[in-house]
Every structure is written in C-alpha cells, then in structure tokens.
Amino acid sequence: MKYCTRCILPDTRPGIEIDEDGVCTACHGDRDKRARIDWPARARAFEQVVAEAKARSTGYDCIVPVSGGKDSWYQIIKAQEHGLRPLGVTWRTPARTEIGQRNLDQMIRKLGVDHIDYTIDPEVERKFMIAAYEEKGATGLPMHMALFAIPITLAVRLRVPLIVWGENPQLEYGGNEVERLAEELDAAWLAKHGCLQSTDADYWVGKQGLTEADLVPYRFPTQPDFAVRSVFLGAFFPWDSFENTRIAASRGFAHDAGDLKTGSWAFADIDCHFISLHHFLKWYKFGITRAFDNLSVQIRRGDMSREEAVERLRDVGMQVPGEDIRRFCAFAGRSESWFWETAERFRNPDIWVKEGGIWKIPGFLIEDWSW
Ligand SMILES: [Zn+2]
C-alpha cells in the first residue's frame, strides 16, 4: 500500500492515484481548486444554469436532494440566494437519527422550503440491505440507489428542470483531471461513482424475495420525456464543509458532539444511524476508515499537519461503530455474528495478511498500530 506524502490517503481508496512525486489525486485536486479554477467564471456559469432553469420552470425551479444535514441547508440557501424556488426531496433513511429529524423539520420551517420525505417500505429496505451486504459487502448500496433515483425520477415526473446536488466528490476526495472539473451528475458519473457496484434495480429482483414492484423507487427513468439538468453545486462554488456548517448554523442548523458518528466530524453524517456502517466496511475493502478521509481534508485545509493527523488517527484507532452495527442487525433481523462473518468475506486479500492469528496490513501508515 502506498500513502500520499501530503495527506494520509492510500492508493487503495477508489479514485485515488498517487503520482511519482508521492502526491495523491485529491491533494492535486486541492491545488487545482485553489490556484487554477476560475471561480468567478464558475459563478457566472451557475447564473446561466439558473437562467435556463427559470426559463423552463413551470413551478419549482429546481429539486435539491436533502438529508437535513449541513450541506442540505447550504444547498437550499444557495439556491434561494440565486432566486431559485427549490423543492427539497429526501430519501428517508429507515434509521433517521433524532437530530436528523429535528434538523430536517427546522430546515423546512426556517428556510421556508417545500419538501417531500420519500419513504420506502422498511421491509423492502431490509431485504435490499441484507442482499446488498451479503452479495457486495455494501450496506450503503440501496441507500445510494434510492437517493440518486428518487430526485431524478421526481424531477422528470414533476417537470422540474434542474437538480442541485452538493459537492463534487471527485474534487473533494480525489478523481482525475476531467472528473474533478465535472459539472454534471449524469448516468456516466452514476455508473462510475454512484456506489452502485455496476448494478441497477433489475439486478436485485428475486434476491431476498425482492420483486420488480418492490424496487420501483430505486429505478432510474428510462428515456425520460423531459430533460433535467443535474449539477454539482460544488463545481460552481468552492466547497467547504466547515464553512457550510457555519452558514447552516447561522440559520438554525443544530449539531452537538453527543451525536458524533464514528470517524466523522461532529457535524457530519449525523442524519442516519446506518451511514457509519457504509464507511466502516471500507476498512475491510480498502484499509481506511472515515477518519482517513476527514483528517486528509483537514490537512488540505491547513488545519493540521500530516504528523498531527497521524497522531490523531493513532489515538482514535479503527473506531468500530458498535452501537450502529447492533442497530443494523436488529433492523435486519440477523445476529451480530452474521454481520462480522459477512464483513470477513469482503476482507481484501490484496492488502490484508494474517500473522499469528491476527489480520494486519503490511506497510500500514502507522507502524505500531494496535491490530
Ligand atoms: Zn493526498
């Protein structure tokens, strides 16, 4: 495993490549972001996107996919600032947290936005999560499919000409030159970066007894009869999770350390109890935890040195989200040993080696890591 010499990301993380100077695509992305992207020109390009949407609008100008989290607030605020009338659309997680619900309620009230809380039959979610976990090691696959498909389908059906997504993850966390500058969240992006593992709704029919009808909410429009523009807000304005939180908090967004999710900043990933599992499984597959991503962003922001990030990582360790795993097993109707045995099946043999009965990653970032 090779690690970036500026941040702490390894080349096993999807989207990350480390060049001959030892610098990863995310750090290069950051340099581009600061120095090379002409942000005033990007802002003008967004005005054009806004103008086109307003010209085609018959009611709502755009859909903003929201969870109720800090980024959702920022997206709505930004859309409203640009004169757009947004419709908030949420895929309702079957494991919404209390603070997540409170923030969503507050967002609707304080920002004055209409909203659809799209709830899928929890029994369908349960079967789909079990199938996705057992077959792909990916508890988060149904979530990703739903949260992309639902806003896109509703935009086509409700004749809303624009969808305003949040960050461009390839710009924030690493991607190639073309991907970093991408504006559109389109089918090609979804296929590569949507966490769908090359599957679509039809692929899952018959698994765990799922029917075609069960999977309707996860289906993307085929041959849509209304064109929808689907853009990353982060492609037009510099994205900063800390700044988004500040802006959201100034309008009523609430967060506190009591809701801290494993490996995350105090204000991130607080809407859903199951998101931590999605991040945790990267430990088996790529040898990273959520802390690797977040500490790397903080290094790039200049909040801490690489040495400080490594120390912090050593302090927090691998951060097993025990409570969320128990919660997920209760939801799935499965035992915790089922969870751990399934996770084990997805341990990446290219990076993990068993030594004296203990799994270790040779060449791991921290030499004296407690395995
Ligand atoms: Zn890096």
Residues whose N, C-alpha, C, O or C-beta is under 5 A from the ligand:
A	BS01	ZN	C4 R6 C7 C24 C27
